[in-house]
Every structure is written in structure tokens, then in C-alpha cells.
Amino acid sequence: MEGFNMKIVALMGSPRKGANTEALVQEAVRGAEEKGAHVKQYHLNEMQIKGCQSCFGCKRQENCVVRDEAAAILEDIKDAKAVIFGTPVYMWQMTGQLKLLVDRLFSFMNADYSSKLTLGKKVLWAVTQGQPDKGAFMPYFENAGKMLQMVGFGEYKIVAAGRCGMPGDVEKQKETLEEARALGRWLAE
């Protein structure tokens, strides 16, 4: 599966462009690119994305029927072999910017709750937080990973960086950045 034909989607859920979450995601991107993957990146805060409208149009048709900037992302995710979900922790969970898109992943499920996805897409949660304890929010992201598996995604891993209150704080965490890079390589295997 390694090689230039592999497509990975990287989602930046932080409103801060170029800060800790993006730096952590970029390390994973570098790792994936080292293995020959092509990575398409999205900064969700810059996009016009509505939340799920609970219209169930996606159960009557193949795709989500809401036509906004999420439509292209959802198509790219369908075609990708892996997805990176990058987010800082806001109020003990992913940002609202990312959650709007995550809710739209409901469109990947059929009416009988089987998946429309090609099974086995790998997932990486790249999480930054001010809290020093990197495990403090792990139960939330473990649950989010399991939710994605219910939608049809495959194995997931989580890399978390604590003590990231100010832009640039993640750059001091060489071990965490190395872990993100290694997980990027794992995505492309």
C-alpha cells in the first residue's frame, strides 16, 4: 500500500493557523510523505461548513445533500486511505470547527447503519492541549476513534501533546513530534 498512489486527508480543526495543532499535524504529514503518500490538507476554520442538518438525505442518496465546502472534503475522505484529525482540546473535546465536519461523516452510513466506505481507512488523532497530563482527555478521543470505526473507518491511533497553551509550545516536545512523524509513516504503510 506504500507509495505515491496513497492519498491521505489532513484536517486542521484549530482556529489558530500555524500554531501547535498544525505543527503536530505537519509532523505526521512529513512522515506520510516520507513514505510517498500525497496529503491533502484542509484548514476548517477558513471554510464555510454547516453541521449535519438531520435531513437524512444521505440515506436516500449516495452522498450528503448539503452543498457547502464540506462536500469536497467528504469526497476526498471517501477516496483517501487515511485521515488525520488535528484538534486542540476545547472544553475537554475536539473543537467546534472539527465537530461540524465529524457530524457530517454520518453521510458515510447507510440507512441500515452499514458503511458506505471502503473499510480499513486508518485514522490519526493529533491532539494538543494546555493540560500537562497527555492522558487527561484520552478517554474522549478513544471514544471518538471508536465512533469513527462504527462509521466504517479502521484502526486509529492518538498522539497528544500537553502543555500547549501558547503557539510554539509543541516545538519544545521533540519526543511527541517524533511520535507524530512515526505515526504519519504508519498511516502510509
N, C-alpha and C positions, 0 to 999 in steps of 0.2 A: 504494500500500500504506500510505501515511501516514495516520494518523488514529486515531480513538477505538476502532475495532474491533480494533486490533492488540494482541495480548496478548504480553507478554514475561515470562519467569520469571527471577528473580534468586536464585541460590543462594549463601549465605554459608557457606563452609567453615571459617571461623575459630572457635575456641572463645572468643575474646575478642569479646564483643558491644560494639559502639560504638567499636572501635579502628580501626587502619589499613585493614584489608581492607574493612570495612564502609564506611568513609569513601570509599574509592576506588570501591566498587560504587555508593554513593549518588550520586556524581557522574555515573556512567553512567546511573543511573536518572533523574536530573534531566534529562539530555539526551534520553532517550527520551520522558519525559513532556512535554517542551517540544514534541515532535512529535506529541503526542496519544496516545501509547501508554499502555496500562494495564499496570502492572508488579506482578506477584505475587511477594512476597519470602519466602524460607524461611531460617531460621537452623538449619542442620543439626545443630549441637551440642546443640540443645534437643529434638531429635526421636529417637524410637526407630526406628532404621533398621538392618536386618540387611544384611550383604553378600550377594552372589549365592550361592545355595545349590547351583549347578550341577546343578539337578534337571531342567533342560530342559523344565519345564512351559510356559514361554513359547513353546516351539516346537510344542507340541500345542494351545495355546490362544492367544488374541489378546494377552493381557497377562501380565505377571509374576504368578505364582501365590502369591508370598509376600505375606501380608497384614500389612503394618505401615504406618508413616507414610510410607514411600516411595511407596506406591501412589497417593496423591493427587498427589504431585509428578510422578510419571511420567505421569499423565493430563494434568496441566497442561502438561508439556513437549510431549506429543503435540499439544495444541491450540494451543500457542504458535507465534509466528512467529520468535522469537529466544530465546536463553538466555544469561544472564550466569553464568559460573562464577567466583566470587570465592574466592581462597585465599591465605593466606600460604605461603611456601615452608618446608616442614619436611623436613629431611634431603634436600634437593635435589629435592623433588617436592611435589605437592599434599598437603593434609592427609588423614589417615585418614578424617575425617568426610566429606570430599567424595569420596574414592575409593570408599567404601562405596556411595554413590549412583551414581557413574560406572560401576562394575561392573554395576549393575542396568540400565544402558542396553542391555546385551546383549539384553534382552527386546524391543528395537525391531528386532531382526533375525529374519528367517525362517530356517527350517532350511537353506535353500539360500544363506544369507548375503545375500539381498536385504533391502532395508529395508522396514519397516512404516510408516515416517514419510513424511509429505508432504515431499518433498525441498526443500532450499533454506533450511532454518532457519539463520539467522545465529547465530554464536557469538562471544561476547567473553570472553576470559580476562582477569580483573582480578587481578593478582598483586602481592603485597607481599613484601618480603624485607629482611633485615638487610644482606645483601651490597650494597656500594655499586655494583657493576657491574650495571646493569639487564639486561645481556645474558647474565649468567653462567648463568642457568637457562633461557634462551630455547630451546635445543635440546629440552629436556624438554617445554616447553609447545607447541612446534611439533609434536612427536610426538603429544602429547595432542590437538591440533587435527586432525591427520591421522587419528587413531584415530576421532574423532567423525565425520569425513567418511565413513569406512568404515561407520559405523553408519547413515549417511543424512543427517547434518547438512550444511549448506552451508559457505559462506565463513566463515572465522574470523579474528579479529584478537586481538592481545595488547597490553595496556597493563601495564607493570611499573613499580613504584615501589621504588627501592633505599633503603638507609639507614633502614629502618623497624623498628628494634629495640624502640622504646618507643611506647606509644599516643600518638597525636598527631603523630608524625614525618611522616606523609604530608601533613598540613595545611601544612607548610612548602614543599611541592613544587607550586607553583601551575601550572607548565607541565604536569606529569603529570596534575594534576586537570583541567585544561582539555582535555587529550588524552582522558581518560576521558569527559568530558561530550560531546565531539565524537563519540566512538565510540558513545555512547548514542544520539545523534541518528542515526548511521549505521544502528544496529540497527532503528530505527523507520522508515527510508526504504523 
